[in-house]
């Protein structure tokens, strides 16, 4: 029986955990050093906070970069310096309830006119409000609210409204007086009716019923105000763009004014010689779409974003409209055809709209709206920018995500390089001593005496222009790693000097253990805690160093983003004063990540310190 009991006791000990209480001394004896370190680390609340924060930054950068891809070649200066915000498409419920008469969109806002004559504006402020230069485009003037408005239109950063008396109201950005009617225009407005109200990028225009077109605002470069006498008075419709206007004339032909020689101005011959009669036309930023009296479409302009690739469809076209890089058609079946650029999900039409009979369409810039026969509204396109945009109209959030991946990777690889060098120099010098120690420590003194930033900047400037962007990033890693190992090497050497005199090293030598194995298998584990703590603290330093180099213009170069070069592009006084999100948000990410790394390092130091464990 006793052998049988012993056997069952053995099986129970192997597979059934012993849950009987143990004393603190027994528990300490049973714990491995690793478990003790983990247990001590978990007592450090700031250390845990640092781990959670650092994991959050890693998830933000590495997982976010897969979920939110970036196109480094894409810039959209129209969207420059848009302040943080969302809900560009959140239109007022009252507009849907009262019925839509017209909707027009700017870069980050939209203006709507209800069938009752009420004016609504929604979205985000597109520009910093400066007295004498800009008023809030989101705040409808009291004069507009009190007037009987019959037409509204949005430019890129300003809005215009025309009342039934012929008075023109303007508000928003007014740096070229595009939001106020010139004196000579005011006299015309009171004398004859208006057919079309136009606003685009920093300029405005009015087309009168008698075919006269009046343009004002930023027209110095494109000369849109220079309308040939042969067509003035014959204009039926205007399709505006940033630098050109496509004009539909009374005989069904098409003319273009503005900058000459670009694809926009290359009108097909049959649309100019009278052989084809055009009845409608629209224009995106660089392309024009015309419809003739037989339902045939003609398109010309820049091929960018495949805007010239008209999709196949069946049905009669009843309405046309265009965004900045898109074209939209409404068919007699209530179906909407939309194509072109898709940087802001312009092509992601609401699924519910496919089962609805759309009767009105409105698209401009990057926002689109549709109204069904039941009065229901649909909105899609650019919803906004959580962290705003930079000077090139690039999404700051997207660049933060991908810039974080670069900055975090550069810091990590640089630390690995510096740790390997420090381990080799410090352990070799401390263990062998003598002339080896003398040579290596004097070499360390030389490297220490080298001024880091001047050398890093010099190497980056000399070699940076000869390598690709990817090679330049590798170069930054190597520069930071090769020049930042000296402090850790001295610490390791000092620790090795203490460890090599201990009895376990003497015993290993007496047993004939090779010196290489003594260093790696016996001494290294005793200094590894110092290395781990140093890695976390050095990582924060490497991250800040990369940010500093990029900030000075000698690190990762644009358009590849990093947190440092994002700060480098935000160092002007105008940005500091007016566009706070461009420097504050990247700066916070750098500070928070470095702080998290330092908190982890301090917590590890406390967890690995036996004296701290006795407290």
C-alpha positions in Angstrom: 0.0 0.0 0.0 2.8 2.4 0.8 4.3 2.2 -2.7 0.9 2.8 -4.1 0.3 5.9 -1.9 3.7 7.3 -2.8 2.9 6.8 -6.5 -0.4 8.7 -6.2 1.3 11.4 -4.1 3.8 11.8 -6.9 1.1 12.1 -9.6 -0.8 14.6 -7.5 2.3 16.7 -7.0 2.9 16.7 -10.7 -0.5 17.6 -11.9 -2.5 19.2 -9.0 -1.1 22.5 -7.8 -0.5 22.8 -4.1 -2.7 25.6 -2.8 -1.7 25.3 0.8 -0.6 28.7 2.3 3.1 29.4 2.5 5.1 31.8 4.5 6.7 35.0 3.0 10.1 33.4 3.3 9.0 30.2 1.6 7.4 32.2 -1.2 10.6 34.3 -1.6 12.6 31.1 -1.8 10.4 29.6 -4.4 10.4 32.6 -6.7 12.9 33.0 -9.5 14.7 36.3 -9.9 12.6 37.0 -13.0 9.3 36.5 -11.0 10.6 38.8 -8.3 11.4 41.5 -10.7 8.0 41.2 -12.4 6.3 41.3 -9.0 8.2 44.3 -7.9 7.6 46.1 -11.2 3.9 45.5 -10.9 3.9 47.5 -7.7 5.2 50.5 -9.6 2.0 52.3 -10.7 3.9 54.9 -12.8 5.8 52.1 -14.5 2.6 50.3 -15.4 1.3 53.6 -16.7 4.4 54.0 -18.8 4.0 50.5 -20.3 0.4 51.2 -21.2 1.3 54.5 -22.7 4.1 53.1 -24.7 2.0 50.2 -25.9 -0.6 52.7 -27.0 2.0 54.6 -29.0 3.1 51.4 -30.7 -0.4 50.5 -31.5 -1.1 54.0 -32.8 1.9 54.0 -35.1 2.3 50.4 -36.3 -1.3 49.2 -36.3 -2.6 52.6 -37.4 -0.2 52.7 -40.4 -1.8 49.6 -41.7 -5.3 50.8 -41.2 -4.7 54.3 -42.5 -2.3 54.2 -45.5 -0.5 57.3 -46.7 0.2 58.7 -50.1 3.5 60.6 -49.8 3.0 62.3 -53.2 -0.4 63.7 -52.5 -0.8 67.3 -51.5 -3.8 69.5 -51.6 -2.9 73.1 -50.9 -6.6 74.1 -51.0 -6.9 72.3 -47.6 -3.8 74.0 -46.1 -3.9 74.9 -42.4 -7.4 73.6 -41.6 -7.9 73.5 -37.9 -8.8 70.2 -36.1 -12.4 69.2 -36.3 -14.9 66.7 -37.7 -18.5 66.7 -38.8 -18.0 68.6 -42.0 -21.0 66.7 -43.3 -23.3 67.2 -40.3 -26.0 69.4 -41.9 -28.7 71.1 -39.9 -31.9 69.0 -39.5 -33.9 72.2 -40.2 -32.5 72.4 -43.8 -33.7 68.9 -44.5 -37.1 69.6 -42.9 -37.7 72.9 -44.8 -36.5 71.6 -48.2 -33.2 72.3 -50.0 -33.0 75.0 -52.5 -29.2 74.9 -52.9 -26.1 73.6 -51.2 -22.5 74.8 -51.9 -19.3 73.7 -50.2 -16.0 75.2 -49.3 -12.8 73.4 -48.1 -14.2 72.6 -44.7 -17.7 74.0 -44.6 -21.0 74.0 -46.5 -23.7 76.6 -47.0 -27.3 75.7 -47.7 -30.4 77.7 -48.7 -33.8 76.3 -47.7 -36.9 76.7 -49.8 -38.1 79.1 -47.1 -35.1 81.4 -47.8 -33.1 80.6 -44.6 -29.3 80.3 -44.8 -27.5 77.6 -42.9 -23.7 77.1 -42.6 -22.1 74.0 -41.1 -18.6 72.4 -40.9 -15.4 73.9 -39.4 -13.7 77.2 -39.7 -11.4 77.1 -42.7 -9.1 79.9 -41.7 -7.9 81.8 -38.7 -10.2 84.8 -38.1 -8.2 88.0 -38.4 -9.8 91.4 -38.1 -9.8 93.2 -41.5 -8.8 90.0 -43.4 -11.4 87.4 -42.3 -14.6 87.0 -40.5 -16.1 83.7 -39.3 -17.5 81.9 -42.3 -19.6 79.8 -39.9 -21.4 82.8 -38.4 -24.1 84.0 -40.8 -24.2 87.8 -40.7 -27.3 89.4 -39.3 -27.9 91.3 -42.5 -28.1 87.9 -44.3 -30.6 86.5 -41.8 -32.8 89.6 -42.1 -32.7 89.6 -45.9 -34.7 87.7 -48.5 -31.9 85.5 -49.9 -32.4 84.0 -53.3 -28.9 82.6 -54.1 -26.0 81.3 -52.0 -22.5 80.0 -53.0 -19.3 79.0 -51.2 -15.8 79.7 -52.3 -12.9 77.9 -50.9 -12.9 80.0 -47.7 -15.6 82.6 -48.2 -19.3 82.7 -48.8 -21.7 84.9 -50.8 -25.4 85.4 -50.7 -27.6 87.5 -53.0 -30.9 88.9 -51.8 -34.1 89.7 -53.8 -33.1 93.5 -53.9 -29.9 92.7 -55.7 -27.6 93.3 -52.7 -24.6 91.0 -52.4 -23.6 89.8 -49.0 -20.2 88.3 -48.3 -18.3 86.9 -45.3 -15.3 84.7 -44.5 -11.8 85.1 -45.8 -11.4 88.4 -47.6 -7.7 88.8 -48.3 -8.4 89.7 -52.0 -11.7 91.4 -51.3 -13.4 88.4 -52.8 -16.1 88.5 -50.1 -17.3 92.1 -50.8 -18.9 93.5 -53.9 -16.8 96.2 -55.8 -18.5 99.6 -56.2 -19.0 99.2 -60.0 -20.6 95.7 -59.4 -23.0 97.1 -56.9 -24.5 99.4 -59.5 -24.9 96.5 -62.0 -26.6 94.3 -59.4 -29.2 97.0 -58.7 -29.9 97.4 -62.5 -30.2 93.9 -63.9 -31.0 90.4 -62.7 -28.4 87.8 -61.8 -28.4 84.4 -63.5 -25.5 82.7 -61.7 -23.5 83.5 -58.6 -19.9 82.0 -58.6 -17.2 81.6 -56.0 -14.0 79.6 -56.1 -10.5 79.8 -54.8 -10.0 83.4 -53.6 -12.2 84.9 -56.3 -15.9 85.5 -57.0 -18.0 86.2 -60.1 -21.5 87.2 -61.1 -23.2 86.1 -64.4 -26.1 88.4 -65.4 -29.1 87.3 -67.4 -27.9 89.4 -70.3 -24.8 87.3 -70.6 -22.3 89.7 -69.0 -19.8 88.1 -66.6 -18.1 90.1 -63.9 -15.1 88.6 -62.0 -13.2 90.0 -59.0 -10.8 88.9 -56.2 -7.5 87.0 -56.8 -7.3 87.4 -60.6 -3.8 88.9 -60.9 -2.2 85.6 -62.1 -5.0 83.9 -64.0 -6.5 87.1 -65.5 -10.1 85.8 -65.2 -11.3 89.3 -65.3 -10.0 89.8 -68.8 -13.0 88.5 -70.7 -12.8 88.9 -74.6 -15.3 91.3 -76.0 -16.3 88.7 -78.6 -17.9 86.5 -75.8 -18.9 89.1 -73.2 -22.7 89.3 -73.3 -23.1 85.9 -74.8 -22.4 83.7 -71.8 -25.1 81.3 -70.7 -23.3 79.3 -67.9 -20.0 79.4 -66.1 -18.1 76.3 -64.9 -15.4 77.7 -62.6 -12.0 76.3 -61.6 -9.1 77.7 -59.6 -7.3 79.1 -62.6 -9.8 78.9 -65.5 -13.4 79.2 -66.4 -15.2 77.1 -69.0 -18.0 79.3 -70.5 -21.1 78.0 -72.3 -22.1 80.5 -75.0 -25.5 81.3 -76.4 -24.8 79.4 -79.7 -23.9 76.2 -77.9 -20.2 76.5 -78.2 -17.6 76.5 -75.4 -14.9 79.0 -74.6 -12.2 79.0 -71.9 -10.7 82.0 -70.1 -7.8 82.2 -67.6 -4.4 80.5 -67.9 -3.7 79.3 -71.4 -1.8 76.2 -72.5 -3.0 73.8 -69.8 -5.1 70.8 -70.5 -8.2 72.7 -69.2 -8.0 75.2 -72.0 -7.8 72.5 -74.8 -11.4 72.5 -75.9 -12.3 69.9 -78.5 -12.8 71.4 -82.0 -16.4 70.2 -82.5 -17.3 72.2 -79.3 -16.0 75.4 -80.8 -16.9 75.3 -84.5 -20.7 75.0 -83.9 -21.0 71.5 -85.2 -22.1 70.3 -81.8 -24.5 72.2 -79.5 -23.6 72.0 -75.8 -26.5 72.4 -73.3 -24.6 72.0 -70.0 -21.1 71.9 -68.7 -19.2 71.5 -65.4 -15.6 71.7 -64.3 -13.4 70.1 -61.7 -10.0 71.5 -60.8 -8.3 70.5 -64.1 -11.0 69.0 -66.3 -14.2 69.9 -68.0 -17.3 67.8 -68.8 -19.8 69.0 -71.4 -23.2 67.6 -72.4 -24.7 68.2 -75.9 -28.3 68.3 -77.0 -28.2 64.6 -78.0 -27.1 63.4 -74.6 -23.5 62.9 -75.7 -20.7 63.6 -73.2 -17.4 65.3 -74.0 -14.5 65.6 -71.6 -11.1 67.1 -71.7 -8.4 68.2 -69.2 -5.8 66.6 -66.9 -6.0 62.8 -66.6 -5.1 62.9 -62.9 -7.2 60.7 -60.6 -8.8 59.1 -63.7 -11.3 62.0 -63.8 -11.5 61.6 -67.6 -12.5 58.0 -67.4 -16.3 58.3 -67.7 -17.9 55.1 -66.3 -20.4 53.1 -68.4 -24.1 53.8 -67.6 -27.5 53.7 -69.1 -30.1 56.4 -68.8 -30.7 60.0 -69.5 -28.7 62.7 -67.7 -30.9 65.1 -65.9 -28.2 67.0 -63.8 -24.4 67.3 -63.5 -22.1 68.7 -60.8 -18.4 68.5 -60.0 -16.1 68.5 -57.0 -12.5 69.5 -56.8 -11.3 66.2 -58.3 -14.6 64.5 -59.1 -17.5 64.5 -61.5 -21.1 63.6 -60.7 -24.1 62.7 -62.9 -27.8 62.3 -62.0 -29.8 60.0 -64.2 -33.5 60.0 -64.9 -33.7 56.7 -63.0 -32.6 58.5 -59.8 -29.2 56.8 -59.9 -26.0 58.8 -59.1 -22.8 58.2 -61.1 -19.7 59.5 -59.4 -16.0 59.1 -60.4 -12.6 60.7 -59.9 -10.4 61.1 -56.8 -11.1 59.2 -53.7 -8.7 60.6 -51.1 -11.5 61.5 -48.8 -14.0 58.7 -49.6 -15.7 60.8 -52.2 -16.6 57.6 -54.1 -18.1 56.0 -51.0 -21.7 56.7 -51.8 -24.1 55.8 -48.9 -25.5 52.3 -49.4 -29.0 53.5 -48.5 -28.9 55.9 -51.4 -28.9 53.1 -53.9 -32.5 52.3 -53.0 -33.7 55.9 -53.1 -34.8 58.1 -56.0 -32.4 61.0 -56.0 -33.8 64.2 -57.5 -31.0 66.7 -56.7 -27.2 66.5 -56.4 -24.7 69.0 -55.0 -21.0 68.4 -54.9 -18.1 70.9 -54.6 -14.6 70.6 -53.2 -14.6 67.4 -51.2 -18.2 67.2 -49.8 -21.2 65.8 -51.7 -24.9 65.9 -51.0 -28.0 64.3 -52.6 -31.7 64.9 -52.0 -34.4 62.2 -52.7 -37.9 62.7 -53.8 -39.0 62.3 -50.2 -36.8 65.2 -49.1 -34.3 63.0 -47.3 -30.7 64.1 -47.6 -27.5 62.0 -47.9 -24.0 63.3 -47.4 -20.6 61.7 -48.1 -17.0 62.7 -48.7 -14.6 64.5 -46.4 -15.8 64.3 -42.8 -13.0 66.4 -41.5 -9.5 66.2 -39.9 -9.2 65.1 -36.3 -5.8 66.9 -35.9 -6.2 69.4 -38.7 -3.9 69.8 -41.8 -0.5 71.2 -42.5 0.8 73.8 -44.9 0.4 71.4 -47.9 -3.1 70.3 -46.9 -1.9 66.9 -45.6 -3.8 65.2 -42.8 -1.8 65.7 -39.6 -3.3 62.6 -38.0 -2.1 60.4 -40.9 1.4 61.9 -40.8 1.6 61.5 -37.1 0.7 57.8 -37.4 3.4 57.1 -40.1 5.8 59.6 -38.6 5.6 57.7 -35.3 6.5 54.5 -37.0 9.6 56.1 -38.4 10.6 57.9 -35.2 10.0 54.8 -32.9 11.9 52.5 -35.3 14.8 54.9 -35.6 15.1 55.2 -31.8 14.9 51.5 -31.3 17.5 50.5 -33.9 19.8 53.3 -32.7 19.6 52.0 -29.1 20.3 48.4 -30.3 23.4 49.6 -32.1 24.6 51.7 -29.1 24.0 48.8 -26.6 26.0 46.3 -28.7 28.9 48.7 -28.9 28.7 49.6 -25.2 28.5 45.9 -24.2 31.6 45.0 -26.3 33.7 47.9 -25.2 32.6 47.9 -21.6 32.8 44.2 -20.9 36.1 43.7 -22.8 37.7 46.7 -21.1 36.5 45.7 -17.6 37.3 42.0 -17.8 40.8 42.1 -19.3 42.0 45.4 -17.8 45.6 46.4 -18.4 46.6 47.9 -21.7 43.3 46.7 -23.3 41.4 48.7 -20.7 43.7 51.7 -21.3 43.2 51.7 -25.1 39.5 51.2 -25.1 38.8 53.8 -22.4 41.0 56.4 -24.2 39.0 55.6 -27.3 35.8 56.1 -25.3 37.2 59.4 -24.1 37.8 60.5 -27.6 34.3 59.6 -28.7 32.9 61.3 -25.6 34.7 64.5 -26.4 33.2 64.7 -29.9 30.3 67.2 -29.9 27.3 65.1 -30.9 25.0 67.5 -32.7 27.7 69.2 -34.9 29.1 65.8 -36.0 25.6 64.3 -36.6 24.6 67.3 -38.6 27.9 67.2 -40.6 27.6 63.5 -41.4 24.0 63.8 -42.3 24.6 66.9 -44.5 27.6 65.3 -46.3 26.2 61.9 -46.9 22.5 62.6 -46.9 22.4 64.1 -50.4 24.1 61.0 -51.9 21.7 58.4 -50.6 18.0 57.6 -51.0 15.4 58.4 -48.4 15.4 54.8 -47.0 19.2 54.8 -46.9 19.1 58.2 -45.2 16.8 56.8 -42.4 19.3 54.0 -41.9 22.1 56.6 -41.8 20.3 58.4 -39.0 20.0 55.2 -37.0 23.7 54.5 -37.4 24.8 58.0 -36.5 22.7 58.1 -33.4 23.8 54.6 -32.3 27.5 55.0 -33.0 27.8 58.3 -31.2 25.7 57.5 -28.1 27.2 54.4 -26.5 30.0 55.9 -24.3 28.0 56.5 -21.1 26.6 52.9 -21.0 30.1 51.5 -21.8 31.6 53.2 -18.8 28.8 51.9 -16.5 29.3 48.3 -17.8 33.0 48.6 -17.3 32.6 49.7 -13.7 30.2 46.9 -13.0 32.5 44.3 -14.7 35.4 45.5 -12.5 33.3 44.6 -9.5 32.0 41.3 -10.8 35.3 39.8 -12.0 36.7 39.8 -8.5 33.9 37.7 -7.1 34.3 34.1 -6.0 32.1 32.6 -8.8 34.4 34.1 -11.4 37.4 32.7 -9.6 35.8 29.3 -9.4 34.9 29.3 -13.1 38.6 30.1 -13.9 39.8 27.4 -11.6 37.5 24.9 -13.5 39.1 25.9 -16.8 36.1 27.7 -18.2 37.0 29.7 -21.3 37.2 33.5 -20.8 34.6 34.0 -23.5 32.1 31.8 -21.6 32.9 33.4 -18.3 32.1 36.8 -19.8 28.9 35.8 -21.6 27.5 33.1 -19.3 28.6 34.2 -15.8 29.3 37.9 -15.8 26.8 39.2 -18.4 23.7 38.0 -16.5 24.8 40.0 -13.5 25.0 43.2 -15.4 22.0 42.6 -17.6 19.7 44.5 -15.3 21.8 47.6 -15.8 21.7 47.1 -19.6 17.9 46.7 -19.6 17.4 49.9 -17.6 19.8 51.8 -19.7 18.0 50.6 -22.9 14.7 52.1 -21.8 16.3 55.4 -20.7 18.5 55.6 -23.8 15.5 54.9 -26.0 13.9 58.1 -24.8 17.1 60.0 -25.6 17.4 58.5 -29.1 13.8 59.4 -29.8 14.4 63.0 -28.8 17.7 63.0 -30.7 16.0 61.9 -33.9 13.3 64.5 -33.4 16.0 67.2 -32.8 17.9 66.3 -35.9 14.8 66.2 -38.1 13.7 69.5 -36.5 17.0 71.0 -37.5 16.5 69.7 -41.0 19.2 67.0 -40.9 17.2 63.9 -40.0 14.4 62.2 -41.9 13.5 64.5 -44.8 10.1 65.3 -46.2 7.8 64.1 -47.7 8.5 61.0 -45.5 7.0 62.0 -42.1 8.6 61.8 -38.7 7.7 63.6 -35.5 10.8 65.6 -35.8 10.3 67.0 -39.3 6.7 67.7 -38.5 7.9 70.0 -35.8 10.6 71.4 -38.2 7.8 72.5 -40.6 6.0 74.3 -37.8 8.7 76.6 -36.4 7.7 79.9 -38.0 6.1 82.6 -35.9 2.9 82.5 -37.9 2.5 78.8 -37.2 3.3 79.2 -33.5 0.7 82.0 -33.2 -2.2 80.8 -35.5 -1.8 77.1 -36.3 -1.1 75.7 -32.9 -2.1 72.1 -33.8 0.9 71.8 -36.2 3.5 72.1 -33.4 1.6 71.3 -30.2 0.2 67.9 -31.2 3.5 66.4 -32.6 5.4 67.9 -29.7 3.0 66.2 -27.2 3.5 62.8 -28.9 7.3 63.1 -28.6 7.1 64.2 -25.0 4.5 61.5 -24.0 6.5 58.7 -25.7 9.8 59.8 -24.1 8.1 60.2 -20.7 6.6 56.7 -21.0 10.0 55.2 -21.8 11.6 57.0 -18.8 8.8 55.8 -16.5 9.5 52.2 -17.6 13.2 52.7 -17.1 12.8 54.1 -13.6 10.3 51.3 -12.6 12.7 48.6 -13.9 15.6 50.2 -11.9 13.5 50.1 -8.8 12.3 46.5 -9.5 15.9 45.2 -10.1 17.5 47.0 -7.1 17.8 44.6 -4.1 18.1 47.5 -1.7 14.9 49.0 -3.1 13.2 45.7 -2.6 14.0 45.7 1.1 12.2 49.0 1.6 
